[in-house]
Amino acid sequence: MRFIISLLLAIVFFSCRNTVKQPDVSSIKIDMNTRRFERELFSLDITNPGPQLDQLIAKYPSFGENFITTILSTDPGWSADSVNAYVNGFIASYRPVYDSAEKVFANFKPFENEIRNALQYLQFYFPRYKAPHNIITYIGPMDGFGDILSEDAFIVGLHNHLGKNYSAYKSTWVMETYPVYLTNRFEPAYIDINCMKNIVTDMYPEKAEDKTLLVQMVEKGRRLFMLSKLLPNKEEYMLIGYTEKQLKDCYKNEAAVWNLFIQNNLLQTLDNNVIKNYVGEGPKTQELGDDSPGNIGSFCGWQIVKKYMEKNPGMSLSQLMGTDAEIIFEEARYKP
């Protein structure tokens, strides 16, 4: 099957899909606080960083130590002098990354507001869940951690949001960890998406037990459905991690995409080597051609969940997330 765009039809089709009325959350008060760790780190006196580094770590009691030991991967057995020298080397070598981040994120307020708005929706749908109201920005190794959720803060790795064309993302050593189909999402606009994805995972951890491809598709689909409710102003292609073109083509060829699973009897497979090809990150779906996205099973799972929720308009998000995936599939009667 070839992926071919029909732009006019796609625009009309998408406009029809984005007409669901969202709840008014403007009265829900969320106090947010953003702290710029990277600014304090890169302001240290590199000729004698030790005392200032200790003060900085103490100022960020939960994050500071984790930054040194986990994000920078220092050895707990190292002496203080060795740690100081290592941090000093990181500051020196990552100064250009910091300078770039200062240009892109001179004002972080718009991104804080986006996270705040998402938390308003989260509070509306899940009033008992206690989400962090703090944001800590940082810069870490380009091939390391990105956005993290801790008990008391959203940890935002600015080095993973400098724009998909940032030169360092094209280097071999970064691409070994983050290939192009992932760095295409290294845009500032994905900060709130990553934060909310971490919230969804925290609320509903993915279980490692063996499950059929169908069940995993539906589970991925309802996570995307929940994410779309927390971020109703974000484009669908961003939520699933596709390009805009890829998602338009998926909708245009939705029946053929679904037939891939039906005709090859894939839905009930338990083979993880097969499953990961359809609900895991990847540059493409082999059977659908080079222009297709990976993770195509999550797209189908999302459409199944949408169909199910159309038939159950009074169901809450928490009820959806607690419903057996097989029941969702059976009652949705999805047939594009």
HUDA-V787060 format. One line per field, one symbol per residue. phi: phi as a letter, one per 40 degrees, with the letter a starting at -180 (. if undefined). A space follows every 10 residues. Layout:
phi->???
This chain:
phi->.ccbcbcccc cccccccbbc ccccbccccb cbbbbcdccc cccccccacd dccccccccb dccdcccccc ccfccdcccc cccdcccdcc dccbdccccc ccccbdbcdd cccccdcccc cccccbcccb ccbbbbcabb dcbbcbcbbb cbaccbcccb achccddccc cccccccbcd ccccccbdcc cccccccccd cccbdccccc acddcccccc cccccccccc bccccdcccc gccdcccdcc ccbdcccccd cccbfccccb ccccdccbbb cacabdcbhc ccccfccccc cccccdcccc cbcccccccd cccdcccdcc ccfcac
